[in-house]
Amino acid sequence: LIQQAGLVQSDFGPLSKGYSSVTFSTASVRPLSVDARLCDASDLGTAELCTAREHRVGVNANERTVIFADTTGTPGRPAVRWETFGSLAAHVLLPENLLTSATRPLLIIDAGVLNPGHTVRFRVTITNRAGATGYSEIVLEVNVPPLAGTLTVKPSSGIALQTEFQIESQAWTVDPEHLPLTFNFQVVVDGRIRTALPLSRGYSQTIDTVLPAGNPASDYELGVQVEVLDLRGASSQRSLTMMVSDGDLSIGDLRRSLGLVVAGDDEDAIVSGLGS
């Protein structure tokens, strides 16, 4: 006889032919209640982290993944063990891939660790000092980002803030359920500090724009890049370099080309307007 509470011993005595008497005992320990849930990684560093449940099961490989094991009602510091199951999942919990320990309730997996297109099952097991144990599992699908797209710029060279360039990104392969795509075009200025200046962000895959001069130390090379995001936030990037000479433009020319109203000859203010 097994009862819910107490320590019970029972002897069944002689039974039918061919059976022996069995004596057993069990100590009742109520299993722990554990709830593993996905958290919003954008709340990292705030008091809002893991205060609300994320109802999605898809995560993006290019973002950090945050999972929390809620052990509310478990006093003290229980022992925690995270495990993973699934194809290409064995590496996920290696120390170099985590921003927390795999023996803490909060598990943070670094960006770029999970493999797009795969499903990973996480199990967390909690044991308190009395030996009571409980576990919870969560299955996450790693979204596949947009694939196989291109980035082109025409013409391939020109004069800063005079030549109008056409920048286009197309031929992306994506699940129809993950549309529309968002195109984030940027120009990369490589000087003392490598800076990415925004050109355009929206649903259009083609923009027409003037560009700043490239780096004189590298034959006026200028970087252009695009980040393409699907509806779930999974993203891919493409980049290229081109030549854009300065053309000996005056401050007045810069103002007129950019349509800026800048007091005096504030070159920093003019340059900052490139991303507006």
C-alpha positions as CSV (number, residue, x, y, z in Angstrom):
1,L,0.0,0.0,0.0
2,I,1.4,3.3,-1.1
3,Q,0.0,6.4,0.5
4,Q,0.4,10.1,-0.4
5,A,1.9,11.0,3.0
6,G,4.1,9.3,5.6
7,L,6.5,6.4,5.5
8,V,4.6,3.2,4.8
9,Q,5.6,-0.4,5.1
10,S,3.5,-3.3,3.9
11,D,3.9,-7.1,3.8
12,F,1.6,-8.9,1.3
13,G,2.3,-12.3,2.9
14,P,1.5,-15.6,1.1
15,L,-0.1,-15.1,-2.3
16,S,-1.2,-17.5,-4.9
17,K,1.1,-20.3,-6.1
18,G,4.2,-19.1,-7.9
19,Y,4.4,-15.7,-6.1
20,S,6.5,-14.6,-3.1
21,S,5.7,-12.1,-0.4
22,V,7.0,-8.6,-1.2
23,T,8.0,-6.0,1.4
24,F,8.7,-2.4,0.2
25,S,8.8,1.1,1.7
26,T,8.6,4.6,0.2
27,A,9.0,8.0,1.6
28,S,6.5,10.5,0.1
29,V,8.2,13.6,-1.3
30,R,6.0,15.8,-3.3
31,P,7.5,16.7,-6.8
32,L,8.6,20.2,-7.3
33,S,6.6,22.5,-9.6
34,V,8.9,23.8,-12.4
35,D,7.9,26.0,-15.3
36,A,10.5,26.6,-18.1
37,R,9.5,29.5,-20.3
38,L,10.9,31.7,-23.1
39,C,11.7,35.3,-22.3
40,D,12.1,38.4,-24.4
41,A,15.8,39.0,-24.9
42,S,15.1,42.7,-25.4
43,D,14.3,43.0,-21.7
44,L,17.9,41.9,-20.7
45,G,19.3,44.3,-18.1
46,T,15.8,45.5,-17.0
47,A,13.5,44.6,-14.2
48,E,11.0,43.4,-16.8
49,L,13.1,40.4,-17.8
50,C,11.0,37.2,-17.7
51,T,8.1,38.8,-15.9
52,A,5.8,37.9,-18.8
53,R,5.6,34.7,-20.8
54,E,6.6,34.7,-24.5
55,H,3.9,32.7,-26.4
56,R,6.1,32.2,-29.5
57,V,8.1,29.1,-30.0
58,G,10.4,30.4,-32.7
59,V,13.7,32.1,-32.0
60,N,16.3,33.7,-34.2
61,A,19.8,32.4,-34.4
62,N,21.2,36.0,-34.8
63,E,19.7,37.0,-31.4
64,R,20.4,35.9,-27.8
65,T,18.0,33.3,-26.5
66,V,16.7,33.6,-22.9
67,I,15.0,30.8,-21.0
68,F,13.9,30.9,-17.4
69,A,13.0,28.1,-15.0
70,D,10.4,29.4,-12.6
71,T,10.8,27.6,-9.2
72,T,8.4,29.8,-7.2
73,G,7.7,28.2,-3.9
74,T,11.0,26.4,-3.7
75,P,12.9,27.8,-0.7
76,G,16.6,28.2,-0.7
77,R,18.8,27.7,-3.7
78,P,17.9,24.5,-5.4
79,A,20.2,22.5,-7.7
80,V,19.6,23.3,-11.4
81,R,20.6,21.3,-14.4
82,W,19.9,22.2,-18.0
83,E,20.0,19.7,-20.8
84,T,19.4,19.8,-24.6
85,F,18.1,17.3,-27.0
86,G,17.9,17.4,-30.8
87,S,20.0,17.4,-33.9
88,L,23.1,19.7,-33.6
89,A,22.1,20.6,-30.1
90,A,25.0,19.1,-28.1
91,H,27.2,22.2,-28.4
92,V,24.5,24.7,-27.1
93,L,25.3,24.4,-23.4
94,L,29.1,24.6,-23.8
95,P,30.4,27.3,-21.4
96,E,31.7,29.4,-24.3
97,N,28.2,29.6,-25.8
98,L,26.5,30.8,-22.7
99,L,26.3,34.1,-21.0
100,T,25.1,32.4,-17.8
101,S,25.8,29.1,-16.1
102,A,23.9,25.9,-17.1
103,T,23.3,25.4,-13.4
104,R,21.2,28.5,-12.8
105,P,17.5,29.1,-13.4
106,L,18.2,31.8,-16.0
107,L,19.8,30.5,-19.1
108,I,21.1,32.9,-21.7
109,I,22.4,31.5,-25.0
110,D,24.6,33.8,-27.1
111,A,23.7,34.9,-30.6
112,G,24.9,32.7,-33.4
113,V,24.9,29.5,-31.3
114,L,21.6,28.0,-32.4
115,N,21.4,26.5,-35.9
116,P,18.7,27.9,-38.2
117,G,16.1,25.4,-39.3
118,H,16.6,23.1,-36.4
119,T,14.4,22.3,-33.3
120,V,16.0,22.2,-29.9
121,R,14.3,20.7,-26.8
122,F,15.5,22.1,-23.5
123,R,14.9,20.3,-20.2
124,V,15.6,21.8,-16.8
125,T,15.7,19.6,-13.7
126,I,15.4,21.2,-10.2
127,T,16.2,19.4,-6.9
128,N,15.8,21.0,-3.5
129,R,17.6,20.1,-0.3
130,A,15.0,17.6,0.8
131,G,15.6,15.6,-2.4
132,A,12.4,16.6,-4.1
133,T,12.8,16.9,-7.9
134,G,10.8,18.4,-10.7
135,Y,11.5,19.1,-14.3
136,S,10.1,21.1,-17.2
137,E,10.7,21.1,-21.0
138,I,10.4,23.7,-23.7
139,V,10.8,23.1,-27.4
140,L,12.1,25.9,-29.6
141,E,12.2,26.2,-33.3
142,V,15.1,28.2,-34.8
143,N,13.8,30.4,-37.6
144,V,15.5,30.2,-41.0
145,P,16.6,33.7,-42.1
146,P,16.1,35.1,-45.6
147,L,18.5,33.2,-47.9
148,A,20.5,33.6,-51.2
149,G,19.8,37.4,-51.7
150,T,22.0,39.8,-53.6
151,L,23.2,43.4,-53.2
152,T,24.1,45.6,-56.2
153,V,25.0,49.2,-56.7
154,K,24.9,51.1,-60.0
155,P,27.1,52.8,-61.1
156,S,30.0,51.1,-59.2
157,S,31.9,54.4,-58.7
158,G,31.1,58.1,-58.6
159,I,31.5,61.5,-56.9
160,A,30.4,62.1,-53.4
161,L,27.1,63.8,-53.0
162,Q,26.8,64.3,-56.8
163,T,26.4,60.9,-58.4
164,E,23.0,59.3,-57.8
165,F,23.4,55.6,-57.1
166,Q,20.8,52.9,-57.3
167,I,21.2,50.4,-54.5
168,E,19.2,47.2,-54.9
169,S,18.8,44.0,-52.9
170,Q,16.7,41.2,-54.4
171,A,16.3,37.4,-55.1
172,W,15.8,36.5,-51.4
173,T,14.3,33.1,-50.6
174,V,12.0,33.2,-47.6
175,D,9.0,31.3,-46.2
176,P,5.8,33.1,-47.4
177,E,4.5,33.0,-43.9
178,H,7.5,35.2,-42.9
179,L,6.8,38.0,-45.3
180,P,7.1,41.0,-45.7
181,L,10.8,41.6,-45.7
182,T,12.3,44.8,-44.3
183,F,15.4,46.2,-46.0
184,N,17.9,48.2,-43.9
185,F,20.4,49.9,-46.2
186,Q,23.5,51.4,-44.7
187,V,26.8,53.0,-45.8
188,V,29.9,52.2,-43.9
189,V,32.4,55.0,-43.4
190,D,35.8,53.6,-42.6
191,G,37.9,56.3,-40.9
192,R,39.3,56.5,-37.4
193,I,36.1,54.9,-36.3
194,R,34.2,52.5,-38.5
195,T,30.7,53.9,-38.6
196,A,27.5,52.6,-40.3
197,L,25.2,55.4,-41.4
198,P,21.6,54.6,-42.2
199,L,20.4,55.3,-45.7
200,S,16.9,53.8,-45.8
201,R,14.8,51.3,-43.8
202,G,11.5,49.9,-45.2
203,Y,9.9,47.4,-47.5
204,S,11.4,48.8,-50.7
205,Q,14.3,46.7,-52.0
206,T,15.6,49.5,-54.2
207,I,16.7,53.0,-53.2
208,D,18.2,55.9,-55.2
209,T,20.6,58.1,-53.2
210,V,23.8,60.1,-53.1
211,L,26.7,58.8,-51.0
212,P,29.5,60.3,-49.0
213,A,33.2,60.0,-50.1
214,G,35.1,56.9,-49.3
215,N,38.3,56.6,-47.3
216,P,41.1,58.6,-49.1
217,A,43.7,56.2,-47.5
218,S,42.2,53.3,-49.4
219,D,41.5,54.8,-52.8
220,Y,38.2,56.2,-51.7
221,E,36.7,52.8,-50.9
222,L,33.3,53.0,-49.4
223,G,31.2,50.1,-47.9
224,V,27.5,49.6,-48.6
225,Q,25.5,46.9,-46.8
226,V,22.0,45.8,-46.3
227,E,20.3,43.9,-43.5
228,V,17.2,42.0,-44.5
229,L,14.8,41.0,-41.8
230,D,11.7,38.8,-42.1
231,L,8.5,39.2,-40.2
232,R,9.8,37.2,-37.2
233,G,13.0,39.2,-37.0
234,A,15.4,36.6,-38.5
235,S,18.0,38.5,-40.6
236,S,20.8,38.1,-43.1
237,Q,23.3,40.7,-44.4
238,R,25.1,41.4,-47.7
239,S,27.8,44.0,-48.2
240,L,30.1,45.3,-50.9
241,T,32.7,48.0,-51.5
242,M,32.8,50.7,-54.2
243,M,34.8,53.8,-55.0
244,V,33.3,57.3,-54.2
245,S,35.7,60.2,-54.6
246,D,35.3,63.5,-52.8
247,G,35.2,65.7,-55.9
248,D,36.6,68.7,-54.0
249,L,33.2,69.8,-52.8
250,S,32.9,72.9,-50.8
251,I,30.9,73.2,-47.6
252,G,28.2,75.1,-49.6
253,D,28.1,72.2,-52.1
254,L,27.6,69.8,-49.2
255,R,24.7,71.8,-47.8
256,R,22.9,72.0,-51.2
257,S,23.4,68.3,-52.0
258,L,22.1,67.2,-48.6
259,G,19.4,69.9,-48.3
260,L,20.7,70.8,-44.9
261,V,20.5,74.1,-43.0
262,V,23.6,74.2,-40.9
263,A,24.9,77.3,-39.0
264,G,28.4,78.3,-40.0
265,D,30.8,75.7,-41.4
266,D,30.0,72.9,-39.0
267,E,31.4,69.9,-41.0
268,D,30.4,67.4,-38.2
269,A,26.8,68.6,-38.4
270,I,26.8,68.1,-42.2
271,V,28.3,64.6,-42.0
272,S,25.8,63.7,-39.3
273,G,23.0,64.6,-41.8
274,L,24.0,61.8,-44.1
275,G,22.0,59.3,-42.1
276,S,18.9,61.5,-41.8
